[in-house]
Amino acid sequence: MVCAYRARASRWPTPLFNDPWAAQIAGSVGEEIAQRLDARWPPMETWLALRVAYLDRLVGIAVDSLSIRQIVILGAGYDTRAARLPRAGVQYFEVDHPATQAAKREVVAKLPGYPIEAARYVACNFEVEDPIERLVANGFDKAEPALIVWEGVVMYLPEAAIRATATRLASELHPSSVVAFDLFGKRMAMQDVPDADKQSVSFVKELGEPILFGSDDILPLLYECGFRWIRSRDFNELSVELMGDYKRERFFRFQHLALAAVRTPVAGWP
Ligand SMILES: C[S@@+](CC[C@H](N)C(=O)[O-])C[C@H]1O[C@@H](n2cnc3c(N)ncnc32)[C@H](O)[C@@H]1O
């Protein structure tokens, strides 16, 4: 479904990014699921496009302004950044559940021209394995800073699991590392939302991924996990910034994006 949206967004008249593989990965199955969600929450395509585009820009800033050379895609799913945004001297690590990762690798191996070697694949079941240990076992250098892209994952995790992972990231990674993740507001997780939004919540539950976590103020949690530089962005700001417009009817009420680091990044970070 996510790939179907990335494929559509790549066809916008003024696209925010280009994903040449998304349509093939999505196939008709992905597009069909996306259409079912469209009917329940029409802004989904725009929201997803903004999320992908903003995190893509962070990859560029991390590499160009912060001299980061390790990009970790945590809970990678069908992420294609390693293929879309290759940079000389930069190593991508895709960390995911062994089953999801095997399925992804099987799909992309069949795509003509997909650079499967662009990422190092780190199979890790977060429930029983430590992602940092698994990363190190696969060549990740803890002594060097990294950008951690944790996209579309925390809303499906219990708070204890988010805290455990965030604490490990803050304590184990180089302090100049930056973690970026999107999250929903508290009322979204509690389903205390207008009917229009409730439909999208119940739809993802039907797909097998109930929303477990939401927060209107992620700063206390990230502080308690050890981060000392914390920023929150909302998707209305991102739509003004990246698309140059704001439409009341797609008002993003419950969608946020958080950035966190142990050490304040050098000037120039947004
Ligand atoms: C909704 S998908 C997001 C995928 C991708 N980051 C994106 O934005 O399209 C959630 C991801 O979390 C991963 N995940 C869920 N539970 C996990 C676990 N116990 N261990 C490792 N990964 C897990 C899934 O395999 C999946 O790739």
The ligand as an SDF file (V2000), in Angstrom:
LIG
                    3D

 27 29  0  0  0  0  0  0  0  0999 V2000
    4.0330   -0.2750    8.6670 C   0  0  0  0  0  0  0  0  0  0  0  0
    5.5760   -1.0240    8.2670 S   0  0  0  0  0  0  0  0  0  0  0  0
    6.5710    0.3960    7.8530 C   0  0  0  0  0  0  0  0  0  0  0  0
    7.5260    0.0700    6.7600 C   0  0  0  0  0  0  0  0  0  0  0  0
    8.3350    1.2400    6.1760 C   0  0  0  0  0  0  0  0  0  0  0  0
    9.2330    1.8420    7.1450 N   0  0  0  0  0  0  0  0  0  0  0  0
    7.4490    2.2880    5.5540 C   0  0  0  0  0  0  0  0  0  0  0  0
    7.3810    3.3990    6.0460 O   0  0  0  0  0  0  0  0  0  0  0  0
    6.8210    1.9530    4.5530 O   0  0  0  0  0  0  0  0  0  0  0  0
    6.1840   -1.5440    9.8430 C   0  0  0  0  0  0  0  0  0  0  0  0
    7.5150   -2.2930    9.7930 C   0  0  0  0  0  0  0  0  0  0  0  0
    7.8830   -2.6770   11.1150 O   0  0  0  0  0  0  0  0  0  0  0  0
    8.4000   -3.9970   11.0650 C   0  0  0  0  0  0  0  0  0  0  0  0
    8.1870   -4.7140   12.3310 N   0  0  0  0  0  0  0  0  0  0  0  0
    7.0390   -4.8910   13.0000 C   0  0  0  0  0  0  0  0  0  0  0  0
    7.2400   -5.6730   14.0910 N   0  0  0  0  0  0  0  0  0  0  0  0
    8.5620   -6.0000   14.0890 C   0  0  0  0  0  0  0  0  0  0  0  0
    9.3950   -6.7890   14.9240 C   0  0  0  0  0  0  0  0  0  0  0  0
    8.9110   -7.4210   15.9960 N   0  0  0  0  0  0  0  0  0  0  0  0
   10.7010   -6.9040   14.6230 N   0  0  0  0  0  0  0  0  0  0  0  0
   11.2030   -6.2730   13.5370 C   0  0  0  0  0  0  0  0  0  0  0  0
   10.4750   -5.5010   12.6960 N   0  0  0  0  0  0  0  0  0  0  0  0
    9.1670   -5.3890   12.9690 C   0  0  0  0  0  0  0  0  0  0  0  0
    7.6180   -4.6750    9.9620 C   0  0  0  0  0  0  0  0  0  0  0  0
    8.3250   -5.8050    9.4720 O   0  0  0  0  0  0  0  0  0  0  0  0
    7.4690   -3.5440    8.9440 C   0  0  0  0  0  0  0  0  0  0  0  0
    8.5240   -3.5310    8.0170 O   0  0  0  0  0  0  0  0  0  0  0  0
  1  2  1  0
  2  3  1  0
  2 10  1  0
  3  4  1  0
  4  5  1  0
  5  6  1  0
  5  7  1  0
  7  8  2  0
  7  9  1  0
 10 11  1  0
 11 12  1  0
 11 26  1  0
 12 13  1  0
 13 14  1  0
 13 24  1  0
 14 15  1  0
 14 23  1  0
 15 16  2  0
 16 17  1  0
 17 18  1  0
 17 23  2  0
 18 19  1  0
 18 20  2  0
 20 21  1  0
 21 22  2  0
 22 23  1  0
 24 25  1  0
 24 26  1  0
 26 27  1  0
M  CHG  2   2   1   9  -1
M  END
$$$$
